Amino acid sequence: MTHITGHPDHAGSAESTPKWTGRIASWFLAKKQKRASKRAVLHLLSFDDRKLRDIGLTRAELTRELGYDPNWSRGKLRVEYFHLPHL
């Protein structure tokens, strides 16, 4: 026995959209926001200490927000730091 309802087929409706697509979209949005935040912090770190003090920030707060000190990394990963053998 077939049951007939007055409801249309929901094959193309938003209700049938898988939830994982929303999770993927929110993941991409979070990554985009994190990159923008990182760029802003790196830009602020390019200011001198006087300018940062005028804004009300310290370099330590910014590096804590960033999660690492870019000046330390830059110094350790310089090309001159690695000694290449002379042939």
N, C-alpha and C positions, 0 to 999 in steps of 0.2 A: 504494500500500500504506500503510495507516494503522498507525502505531506506538502501541500502547496501553501506558501505564505505570501503576503502582500509585499514583502521586503525584496528590493532588487538585489541582484548578485553583487557582493562586495569585493570582487576581484581587483578592481582598480581604485578602491577607496583608501583613504589614509589609515584606516583601521588595520588594513592588511600589510602596511609597511612594516618591515621587521624593525625591532628595537635596536638592533646592532648598528643600523645606519645612523641613527641618532647618536649612539655612543661614539662612533668613528668621527662624526662631524664635531662633536664636543671635544674629542681628543685633539683634532686638528686646531680648533679654536684655542684650546688651552696652550698648545705648543706655540701658536702665533703670538699669543699674549705674553708668554714667557720670553720669547725672543725679543719682543718690543721692550719689555721690562729690562732685560739684560743690556740692550742697546742704550737705554736711558741711563742705566747705572754706569756703564762704561763711558758715556758722554760726560756724566757728572765727575767721574774720576779723572777726566782730562783737565778739569779746572784746578787752579792752584789753591793752596790751603786757605788763603784769605777769602777768595770767592766762596769756597765751601762754608767757611765760618759765617759769612754774610747771609748765606742761604739758611744756615742753621743745621748743617750736616757736618759729619766728620768722615775722614777717609776710612776709619775703622768701621763705622756703621755701613758704609757703602760696600766695603769688601765683605762684611758679614752678610749683607743682603745678596751679594753676588755669589758667595760661597767659596771664593778663592781670591787670592791677591794676584791680579794680572801682572803687576810689576815683578813679583817673584817668579812667576811662570816664564815671563819673557826673558828674564836673566838666566834662568836655567836651561831654556830651550834655544839659546842662541846658537848659530852655526859654529861660532868660534869655540863653543864649549866642547863640541865633539872633535876629537883629534883624528884626522884621517891620515893613514899611513902614506908616506911619500914613496912613490915607485920609481 
